Amino acid sequence: MTTTLIRQVLIWSTCLNYAVLLAWAGGFIFARGWMYRMHRRWFRLSDEAFDAIHYGGLAIYKLGILLLNLVPLIALPLAEG
């Protein structure tokens, strides 16, 4: 596997993961009521617990993108030369 291929995979992975993150955040911001009603059918959640779960999930997902996609993407050129 070449470094060019690895770089392309990391770039695409980063873009797709940020698209998922933005869709999740957008859904949470603009369709929060609908999401809360849907989840409330399946789970007994308070308003505060629902917000905390989604906020924590967004933070963990963003941290995963940073650590698993962006850091290797930045480190790749540093390791090459």
Secondary structure, 3 states (H helix, E strand, C coil): CCHHHHHHHHHHHHHHHHHHHHHHHHHHHHCHHHHHHHHHHHCCCCHHHHHHHHHHHHHHHHHHHHHHHHHHHHHHHHHHC
